[in-house]
């Protein structure tokens, strides 16, 4: 799982803004444990390192969720009024060539 973040990795404000306003989190399975006749599912965002814990009973029903965000996540992008404002700012400041270069870096 090379390239995935680990708790404690330094995360930039840009990455946090991408999760919070642009794309949502990129969850992947991180941990699971048997608990009270069911499980505690733990997933982590590969971009910002946020962790989501979900209790699941023996029938597979979820019972609430708990989130642990990276330091600074709640304040990230506080200049945006909403997600639409953040998307407009992101795409207005990003050229097609920059997006293509990002894609090539991730693939390479």
URFENLIN-V620059 format. One record per pair of residues at least 12 apart in sequence whose ideal C-beta (glycine too) atoms are under 7 Angstrom apart, sorted by the first residue. I is the first residue (numbers start at 0). J is the second residue. D is the distance in Angstrom with one decimal. If there is no record, write none. Layout:
[[I | J | D] [I | J | D]]
This chain:
[[3 | 27 | 6.6] [3 | 45 | 4.5] [4 | 45 | 5.8] [4 | 46 | 6.8] [4 | 48 | 4.2] [6 | 48 | 6.0] [8 | 48 | 5.7] [10 | 47 | 5.1] [10 | 48 | 5.7] [10 | 69 | 4.9] [12 | 71 | 6.8] [12 | 75 | 5.3] [14 | 46 | 5.3] [14 | 47 | 5.4] [15 | 47 | 5.2] [15 | 69 | 6.6] [15 | 71 | 6.4] [15 | 72 | 5.0] [15 | 75 | 3.6] [16 | 75 | 5.1] [16 | 76 | 4.1] [16 | 85 | 6.5] [17 | 46 | 6.3] [18 | 44 | 6.0] [18 | 46 | 5.4] [18 | 47 | 4.6] [18 | 49 | 7.0] [19 | 72 | 6.8] [19 | 75 | 5.5] [19 | 76 | 5.7] [20 | 76 | 5.2] [20 | 79 | 5.8] [20 | 82 | 5.1] [20 | 85 | 3.4] [21 | 85 | 6.0] [21 | 86 | 6.0] [21 | 89 | 5.8] [24 | 44 | 4.0] [24 | 49 | 6.1] [25 | 44 | 5.6] [25 | 45 | 4.7] [25 | 46 | 5.3] [26 | 42 | 4.2] [26 | 44 | 6.0] [26 | 51 | 6.7] [27 | 42 | 6.3] [27 | 43 | 6.3] [27 | 45 | 5.5] [28 | 42 | 5.9] [29 | 41 | 4.9] [29 | 42 | 5.5] [29 | 43 | 4.0] [29 | 50 | 6.9] [36 | 56 | 6.9] [36 | 57 | 5.1] [37 | 54 | 6.6] [37 | 55 | 5.1] [37 | 56 | 4.2] [37 | 57 | 5.1] [38 | 55 | 4.8] [39 | 52 | 6.0] [39 | 54 | 5.8] [40 | 53 | 4.5] [40 | 55 | 5.6] [47 | 69 | 5.3] [47 | 72 | 6.4] [48 | 69 | 4.9] [49 | 66 | 6.4] [49 | 67 | 6.6] [49 | 68 | 4.9] [49 | 69 | 5.9] [49 | 72 | 6.4] [50 | 67 | 4.4] [51 | 64 | 5.8] [51 | 66 | 5.4] [52 | 64 | 6.8] [52 | 65 | 4.5]]
